Each structure stands twice: as structure tokens, then as C-alpha cells.
Amino acid sequence: MTKSDVIDQVAEGTGLTKLETEAVVNGFLKTIVDALAEGESIELRGFGTFRVKERAPRTGRNPKTGKLVEIDIQYVPHFKMSREVRRHIDNSIKSDQDQQYEQS
């Protein structure tokens, strides 16, 4: 599913125009990115938590030359979904698989 697909589905579900929905989705995503860039975490109850994790500096290897390379500390975004979302996805996929098995 692409961002455009998300915009289409949200527009259908809310009755907003696609242009209005695109502005809302873009604003929402920008808010998350800006907050993460400032080191904040975002908790969306019932959905999950976005936060920034720190990766320690380490020594890597250039795959072409085999030469050792020092890799600086890195800050990477991380998403941890809620139990409710995890259960919903698990149950949904399992029921789909059960239906496919029954049809075989």
C-alpha cells in the first residue's frame, strides 16, 4: 500500500476530499518526523510508539576492498506496535490462512 492508497482510503472513510486528506496525512507524517528529529518519542495509544534509538559506533568492513571502516554513532527511528495491533494482525492473517486451507 502506498501513501496515495492510504489517502484514498482515508478520504473515502471520512468524507474529506483527497486534497484535504493529503494535507492531513502529510501534516501528520511531518509532525512525527519533526518530533523524532528533536529526540522526542510519540505514543499513539492502541497503535504503537515511535522513538529514536541510538546505535553505538562500531567497526565495519568495506565489502569491495575488505578494508576496516569506522562507523560513527547513528540515530535511527524505531516503531514498536501495540499489543492490540499485533494481535489484530496475527488473528487476521491466521483466519485468512484458515479460510484458504478450508477452500483447498
C-alpha positions in Angstrom: 0.0 0.0 0.0 1.4 3.4 -0.9 0.8 6.8 0.6 -1.6 7.6 -2.2 -3.6 4.4 -1.4 -3.8 5.5 2.3 -5.0 9.0 1.2 -7.7 7.4 -1.0 -9.0 5.1 1.8 -9.0 7.8 4.5 -10.8 10.2 2.1 -13.5 7.5 1.4 -13.9 6.8 5.1 -14.0 10.4 6.3 -15.8 12.2 3.5 -13.0 14.6 3.1 -11.7 15.5 -0.3 -8.5 13.8 -1.4 -6.7 17.2 -1.3 -7.8 17.8 2.3 -6.9 14.3 3.3 -3.4 14.6 1.6 -2.8 17.7 3.7 -3.8 16.0 6.9 -1.7 12.9 6.2 1.4 15.0 5.2 1.0 17.1 8.3 0.7 14.0 10.5 3.8 12.5 9.0 5.8 15.7 9.2 4.8 16.1 12.9 6.2 12.6 13.6 9.4 13.2 11.7 10.0 16.6 13.3 9.4 15.2 16.8 11.7 12.3 16.2 14.4 14.7 14.9 14.1 16.6 18.2 14.6 13.3 20.1 11.0 13.1 21.3 9.0 9.9 21.3 5.4 9.7 20.0 2.9 7.4 21.7 -0.3 6.6 19.8 -2.3 4.6 22.3 -3.7 1.5 20.8 -1.4 1.7 17.8 2.2 2.0 18.9 5.2 4.1 19.8 7.7 5.9 17.6 11.1 6.7 19.1 14.7 7.2 18.2 17.3 4.5 19.1 21.0 5.1 19.3 23.4 2.8 17.5 26.8 2.6 19.1 29.8 3.4 17.0 31.4 0.3 15.5 34.0 -1.0 13.1 32.6 -2.2 9.8 34.2 -3.6 6.7 34.1 -2.3 3.1 32.7 -5.3 1.1 34.6 -4.3 -2.0 38.0 -3.9 -0.5 37.8 -5.7 2.8 39.3 -2.6 4.5 38.1 -1.8 8.0 35.9 1.3 8.3 34.9 3.2 11.5 31.2 3.8 11.6 30.1 6.8 13.7 27.2 6.7 16.2 23.9 6.7 14.4 20.4 7.6 15.5 17.6 5.5 13.8 13.8 5.7 14.0 12.1 2.7 15.7 8.5 1.7 15.8 7.0 -0.7 18.3 3.4 -1.6 17.7 0.9 -2.1 20.5 -0.3 -5.5 21.6 -3.7 -4.8 20.2 -2.3 -4.1 16.7 -0.1 -7.1 16.9 -3.0 -9.4 18.0 -5.3 -8.0 15.3 -2.7 -8.6 12.6 -1.9 -12.1 13.8 -5.6 -13.1 14.1 -6.5 -11.6 10.8 -3.7 -13.4 8.9 -4.4 -16.7 10.7 -8.1 -16.5 9.8 -7.2 -15.8 6.2 -4.9 -18.8 6.1 -7.7 -21.0 7.7 -10.1 -19.9 5.0 -7.6 -20.7 2.3 -7.0 -24.1 3.8 -10.7 -24.9 4.0 -11.1 -24.0 0.4 -8.3 -26.3 -0.7 
